């Protein structure tokens, strides 16, 4: 199973793939935590 970190751009409201194909959920969550506060982020399972 792989994970993708997506970000939501404030003006558009659309979600975009930021970091695709991450093998570890822990790594994906760490990346998400680094982004949050600046942009809205989410982790999606593939």
C-alpha positions in Angstrom: 0.0 0.0 0.0 1.3 3.5 -0.8 0.3 6.9 0.4 0.1 10.4 -1.1 0.3 13.7 0.6 -2.1 16.2 -0.9 -2.3 20.0 -0.3 -5.2 22.3 -0.6 -4.4 25.7 -2.1 -6.2 28.5 -0.2 -7.5 30.5 -3.2 -8.6 27.7 -5.4 -10.0 25.2 -2.9 -8.6 22.3 -5.0 -6.5 19.5 -3.7 -3.2 18.7 -5.5 -0.7 15.8 -5.1 2.3 17.2 -3.3 4.3 14.0 -2.5 3.1 10.9 -4.4 4.0 7.2 -3.7 5.2 7.2 -0.1 5.6 3.6 1.2 5.2 4.4 4.9 2.2 5.9 6.6 4.4 7.3 9.3 6.6 9.1 6.8 3.4 10.5 5.1 2.1 11.7 8.4 5.4 13.4 9.2 5.4 15.2 5.9 1.8 16.3 6.5 2.7 17.7 9.9 5.5 19.8 8.4 3.1 21.3 5.8 0.2 22.1 8.2 0.1 25.6 9.5 1.1 26.9 6.1 -1.4 25.0 3.9 -4.1 22.4 4.6 -2.8 18.9 4.0 -4.1 15.3 4.0 -2.8 11.8 3.6 -4.6 9.6 1.0 -4.1 5.8 0.8 -3.6 4.3 -2.6 
